[in-house]
Amino acid sequence: MGIKGKNDRMVVMACEECKERNYTTTKNKKNIKERLELNKYCPKCKKTTVHKETK
């Protein structure tokens, strides 16, 4: 997956419960200053959990 624009950056999402890094996505850092928090399915936990952006 490529980066869409010059302000978009790839970010890694990690599960809050098991800390497993499961997903990557893009984020426009010009519009969104804070870290992303999304509800995603974690295959290790086998349930939907909150995934937060990591460094």
C-alpha positions in Angstrom: 0.0 0.0 0.0 1.5 3.3 -1.1 1.4 6.7 0.6 -1.4 8.8 -0.9 -0.1 12.3 -0.5 2.8 14.3 0.8 1.1 14.9 4.2 0.0 11.2 4.6 2.2 9.0 6.7 2.1 5.2 7.4 1.3 4.4 11.0 1.4 1.0 12.8 -1.6 0.0 15.0 -1.0 -2.1 18.1 -3.6 -4.0 20.2 -4.1 -2.5 23.7 -4.5 -5.8 25.4 -1.7 -8.0 24.0 0.4 -5.2 22.4 0.6 -7.2 19.1 1.3 -4.9 16.1 -1.4 -6.1 13.6 -2.4 -3.3 11.2 -0.8 -0.5 9.2 -2.8 2.5 7.9 -2.2 6.0 6.6 -2.9 9.2 8.5 -2.8 12.8 7.4 -0.6 14.4 10.0 -1.6 17.9 8.9 -5.3 17.3 9.8 -5.0 14.7 12.7 -2.5 15.7 15.4 -3.4 13.1 18.1 -2.8 9.4 17.9 -5.4 7.2 16.2 -7.6 4.8 18.1 -9.6 2.3 16.2 -11.6 -0.8 17.0 -10.1 -3.7 15.1 -10.1 -7.4 15.2 -7.0 -8.9 16.9 -6.2 -12.5 15.7 -4.1 -13.2 18.8 -6.9 -12.2 21.3 -9.5 -13.5 18.9 -11.8 -10.6 19.5 -12.4 -6.9 18.6 -10.2 -4.6 20.7 -9.0 -1.0 20.7 -5.9 -0.6 18.5 -3.7 2.5 19.1 -1.1 4.1 16.9 2.5 3.3 17.9 5.7 5.1 17.3 
